[in-house]
Amino acid sequence: MTALVLGTGSSLVEVKDLCTLCRGACCEDTFIHLGKLDGVSLEFLRVRVSGVVRLDDGTWGFYLGKSCSHLKDGRCEVYEDRPQRCRDFTEGSRECFAQMQCKRPDVFRKQFLTEE
């Protein structure tokens, strides 16, 4: 787990174990990354799956609509043997904070936007 020191206004906040603080927002409403799609594939997908989104890098994906089955009480039950996609997700990354801000706005505001 990562320990970060983040600025909030003129003060600093040390955050230890963002995963415990966040309780697995990145594992809720699992995102399926599909990569680059041609027009025919994209149209085929859009007819069959709702919520298809284009990412900043030009690739496509969609939200599955359910949480990871290994997420229990905000923790990963298979953390040591988690899939590669989960291993590639970097705690404290831009994507991590975006997930937290979107799915845990109360935690995000309290930890990172509160001014003393």
C-alpha positions, 0 to 999 in steps of 0.5 A, a space after each residue: 500500500 502507498 503512503 502519500 502526502 497531499 496538499 490541501 490549501 496551505 496544509 498537508 495531509 498524509 494518507 496511508 492506505 488509500 484503498 482502506 480509506 476509499 473502500 474499493 471504489 475502483 472495484 464497483 461497477 466494473 469497467 471492461 476495457 475493449 481497446 480500439 474499435 472500428 466503426 462496424 464493431 463500435 456500432 455492433 457494440 452500441 446496439 447491444 451494450 448500454 454505457 459504451 464510452 470513449 476514453 481519452 486515449 481513443 480506446 473504448 469500453 463499457 461499465 458492466 453494471 455490477 461490482 467485482 465479486 471479490 469485493 467484500 466489505 470494501 476489501 479485495 478477497 483475492 488481493 494477493 492473486 488479483 487479476 493483471 488489470 487490478 495489478 496495473 491499477 495504481 493506487 494514488 494515480 489520476 484514475 484512482 482519485 477520479 474513481 474516489 471523487 466520483 464514487 466516494 465524494 464525501 471521502 474525497 471532499 473530507 480528505 482532499 478539499 477541506 481547508 483548515 
